[in-house]
Amino acid sequence: METSLRRVVEYLRSLDPRLPRAVWVMEAGGLANAFGNGLAFPFLFIYLHNVRGFPLGTVGLIVAASAVAGIATIPISGAIVDQLGGRRVLGVSLVLLAVGYGLLPLVREPWHALVLMAIGGVGNGAFWPSQSTLLAGLAPVERRHAAYGLQRVTRNLGIGLGGLTGGLIATTESAASYTVLFALDAATFLVFLGVLAFVPDPPLPEHEDGLGGRYLDVLRDRVFLGVVGLNAMWVAAGYAVFELVPVYAKNEAGVTEKAIGVIFFVNTVAIVVGQLPLVKLLEGRRRMRALAFMTLVWATAWLVILAGGVWFEGAAAALVFAVGAVIFGFGECFHGPTQGALVADLAADRVRGRYMAFSTLSWEVGFAVGPAIGGLVLGTAPNALWVLAAATCLLAGFGATLLERRVPVALRLTPA
């Protein structure tokens, strides 16, 4: 018994990602921020439609305007990050996000929401390139994969806990409950801003000609373009399609809203529990093969979801969907510490902000294409969506194995 306990303790110690204190401090702020995202984002449509009475079409345009503002901001923010550093730009983005979401309780007309969501969109467009660049600068090169893995843990844990808390607070019978929701969300952005005061800003690289890089330098990196192109496919056929599970489960298998909440929560638990062990397992292994295996796991998850919708109803279907969500979460654990660290390693210091901006754009493209095509397929042949998504995942996985031969030899393995 004592020997078994000692082995368990030793194994848990071996999962220590061995990261600098600054990374842990930053991720503490990221946890608070993710908690706020989980509090507010799932209830945004409900607030604008059910509480403020805006038509669903109008609400969709408002949210789309926020996404457009973010996409337009991403390339600009990447260039600014290379000039000013990630910490400063991240601080500005958090202020914009706090204003955009914190003032939503004051909305009375659609244009009020449009302005505030556009402000939030600009903040979101600057958030990811700056945050990813800062994290890459704080973590040692050989531990970047662990830093991005830890980021995945804190983000999913925060969103999961925030979503559960938001569900207990929000009620359409009381507009004040949404005031509390958005005020807490804004507060978490400011908490992250305060945490940044304890995070050092890595020094900007010096250039012989006194100039920074250009986006042309990024466009010349064919391997990087291949990675972000594949990432857009992974996002479109993976993360974006996972967001369509609720409407499929509800309409095709009669799964209740409470059960849908549980399905998403077990997905979060799978990531939180599995991420650090997977980080350790991936060390010394081939990065592109890990990403290819991820697509195989995701394809399996989509076939399980398909089985739940075709052969089961109600609670039984919910159980099958939960199994699919856990499998999908296991696959997610391969993506965070592999793709993010590879992008950071491919980037030269003087253009890292621009590289992170392009990487962020691949996510935005995936989240635009996935729901657009997925929604169309759901409306015509719901069961076909999961076959199409599984096939796309496998195609992207095959692309990863082909791209591996072009990745620099020194970057093919996750550092051990």
N, C-alpha and C positions, 0 to 999 in steps of 0.2 A: 504493500500500500504506500509506504513512504517513498519507495523507489519510483512508483508510478507518478506520484505527486511531484517528485523532483523533476521527472522528465517533462511533465506538463509545464512546470514553471520555467524550465530551461527553454522549451519550445516557445513559450510566450515571450521570453526575453529575446529570443532570436528574431522575433518579428519587429523589433525596434528598428524603425527606418533610418536611424543614425543621421539625423538632420540637425543643422545649427539651430540655436535658440530663436534666431530671427524668423526662421521658417515656421516654427511652432507658434510664435506670437502672431504672425500674419495669418496663419490658418485659424487661430482662435477668433480673429476678427472676421474671417471668411465664414466661420460657423455661424456667428451672429447674423451676418448678412444673409446667408442661405436660409436661416430660420425665418427672417422677415419675408424673403421671397415665397417661402412655403405658406406663410400666413396670408398673403395678399393675392398672389397671382392666380390661384385656382378660383378665386371668387370675384375676379374683375368683371367678367361678363355678366355674372349674376347681379352685381351691384349696379352696373350701368343700365341693364335692361329691367330687372325686376324692382329695383329700388328707385332709380331715377327715371324710369319709364321710357328710355330711348329704344327705338326699334332695333331688332337684332342686326339688320343690315347696316344701320348706322354705327352700331357698336363694332361690328366687324371692320368697317372702314376706319374707325378711330384706332383700333388695335393695329390695323395694317399700316396706318400712318406712323405709328410708333416704330414699327419694324423698318419702314422705309427710311425714317430719320436715322435709325441706328446703322443701317447699311451705308448710307451716305457719309456717316461720320467715321466709320471704321478706317478707311484709307488715310484720312486726314489725321486721325488720332495716332495711327502707326508712325507717321512721319514726325509728329510732335514728340512721341515717346522717345524716338531716336535722338532728338535734340535736347529734351528736358529731363528725360528719365522716367521710369515707370511710376515711381512713388508720387510725384507731383500730379501727373495726369490722372492717376487713380483717385487721388484726393478730390480733384475737381469733379470727376465722374460721380463720386459718391454724393457730393453736394447736389448735383443736378438730379440724381435719382431720388434723393430725399425730398427735394422740392416737387418733382413731378408726381410722386406717389403720395407724399404727405399732404398735399393740398387737394387731393381727390374728394374728400368729404365736402368741399365747398362747391363742387360742380352742381350746376342747375340747368345748364344748356349744353347741347352737344359740342359747341365750339369751345366751351370751357375745358371739357375732357380732351378735345383734340389738341389744344395748346399744351396741356399738362402732360399728355402722353407723348407728345413730340419732344418735350424737354426730357422726359424719362428715356425716350429712345436715343437721344443724343448722348445722355449719360451712359446708357447701356452699350452704345457703340464705342465709347472710350474705355469702358470698364475692362473688357476681356483682353484687348491688346496690352494695356498697361499692367493689368494684374498678372498676366502670363509672363510678360517681360520681367517684371519685378521678381517673380518667383524663380525664374531661370537664373537671374543674377544673384539671388540670395543662396541658392543651393549649389554645392560643389558639383562639377560636371558629372562625376561618377555616381552622384546620388540624386540626380534630377528625376529619374524614373520614380524614386521613392517619394519625392516631393509632390509630383503630380498624382501619384497614388493616394497620398495623404489628402490632397486637395479633393479628390473624388470622394473620399470617406467623409470629410467634414461637410462637403456640399450636400451629399445625399442624406446624411444624418440630419442636417439643419432643415432641409426641405421637408423631409418626412415628419419630423417633430412639429415644424411650423404648420404643415397641412392638417395634422391632427388637432393642434391647438386652434387653428382658424376655424375648423369645423365646429368646435365647441363655442366659439365666440359669435360667429356670423349667423344672423337670422334676418330674412327679408321683412319680418314683422317690425324690425327696429332699425331705422337708418343709423342710429347712434352706435349700434354694434359694428357697423362698417367704419365709422369714425375711429373707433378703438383699433380696428384692424389696420387701417392705413397709417394711423399715428404710430403704432408699434412698428410697422414696416419702416417708416421714415426713421424711427429711433435706431433701428438696427444698422441702417446705413451710416448714421452718425457715430454709432459705437465703433464700427469698422474704421471710420475716419479717425477717431480718437486712438485706436490701436496703432494706426500708422505712425503716430508720434514716437512709438517705441521700436519702429522698424527702420533700420538704416537704408539709405538709398545707395545702391552700388554705384561706384564712380563711372561716369560716362567714358567710353573709350576715346583715346586721342587719335587724331588722324593727321598724317603728315601734311596733307594739303589744307587742313583746317576745315574740311567739309565732311558732312556725313554721307551716308550711302544714298542710293536712289532706288525707286521701284524697278528701274530697268535692271539693276543688279539682281533683284528677286526673280524677275521674269526670265533671266538667263539660267536659273537653276532648274534644270529639267527634272531632276530627281525630286526636288521639293514640290514642283508643280504636280508631279505624279502623285505624291503623298496627299496633297490637299484635294486633288481631284478624286482620289479614292475615298478620302474622308467625307466629301460631299455625298458620295454614294452610300457610305456606311451610315451617315446621319439620316439620309432620306429613307433608306430601307430598314433602318434600325430604330434609332431614337424617335424619329418623327412618326413612324408607323406605330410604335408602342403607345403613343398618345391617342391613337384611334381605337385602342382596345376597349375603352369604356362604352363608346357608342355601339360597337359591334356586340359586346357582351349584353348590353341592355336590350337592343333591338332583336338580336338573333337568338339569344338564349335566356332572356328574361331575368338577367342578373340584377339584383337591387343596387341602389346607390351605396348603401352601407357596405355591401360585399365588394363593390368596385373600390371603395376606399381601402379595404383590407388588402385587395390584390396589389394596389400600388404600394402599400406599406410593406408587404413581404418582399417586394422588389427592392425597396430601400434597405431592409434588414439584410438581404442577401449580399448587397454591395458592401455595407458596413462591416459585416462579418468576414466576407471573403476577400476584400481588397488587399489588406496587408499580407496575408499568407500568399496571395498570388504575386504580389510584388517580389517577395522572397523567391518564389518558385521561378519567376521569369529571369532572374539574374543569371547571366552567362548564356542565355538562350537567344535564338535568332528572332529579331524583332518582327520582321515581315511574316515569318511563319506563325508567330503568336497572333498577329492580326488576322491572318488567314484562318487560323483555328477559331478565332472569335466569330467569324462569319458562319462557320459550320455550326457553332453553338446557337447563334441567333436563328439560323434556318430551322434548326430543331425546335426552338421555342415557338416559331410561327406555325409549324406543323402541329404542335401541341395545342396552340390557340385555335387552329382550324378544327381540330378534333373536338375541342370543347364546344364550339359553336354548332357543329354538325350532329354530334351524337348525344349531347347532354342538355339539360335544362335546369334553371334555377340554381339551387345550392350545389348540386353536383357539377354543373358547368362552372360555377364560381371556383370550386376546388381545382378543377382542371386548369382554369385560367391562372390561378395562383401558382400552380406548378410551372406553367409557361413563363410567368413573370419572374420566378426564381431563376429559371434557366437563363432568361434574358439578362437578369442582373449578374449572373456568373460570367456571361460573355462580356458585359460592360467592364468587368474588372480587368480584362486584357487590354482594353482600349486606352484608359486614362494614363497609366504609367508608360505606355509604349508610344502612342502617337504624339502626345504632348512633348515628351522628352526628345523624341526623334526630331521634331520640328525645331526645338531649342538647340539641339546639337548641330543641325544642318546650317543654322543661321550664323553668320558672322556678327560679332558684337555690334558693329556700327549700323547694322540693318535689322537687328533682332526685333525691334518694334514693328517694322514693316512685315517681316515674316509672320509675326503673331497676328498682324492685321489680316493678312491673306488667309491664315489658318482660321481666324474667326469668321471671315467671309464664307469659307467652305461650310461652316456650321449653319450660317444664315441661309445659304443656298439650299442646303439639305432640308432645313426646316420649312423652306418655302415650297420646294418641289415635292417633298414627301406627302404633306397633307393635301396638296392640290391634286396630285394623281391618285393618292389613296382615297380621298373623299369621292372622287369621280367613280373609282372602281367600287367603293362601298355602296354607292347609290345605284349601281347597275347589277353587279354580281359580287355580293359581299364576301362569299367564301373564296373567290378568286384572288382577293387581295393578299391573302397569306401565302398562297402559292407564288404569286408574283414577287412578293417581298423576299421570300426564301430564295427564289432563283436569283434575284438581284444581289442578295448577300453573297451567295456562292460565286457569282460572277466577279464581284469586287474582291473576294478572297483569292480567286485565281489571278486577278490583276496584281494583288500584293505579292504573290510568289514570283510573278514575272518581273516586277519592279526590283526585287531583292538584288538581282545581279548588277543593277546600276547604282545601288547604295554604296557609298564608300566603305571599304572593307573595315575600317576602324569603327564604323558606326553600325555595323550589322548586328552586333550582339548587345543586349542590355548589359551594362557594366555590372560586374560581380564584386 
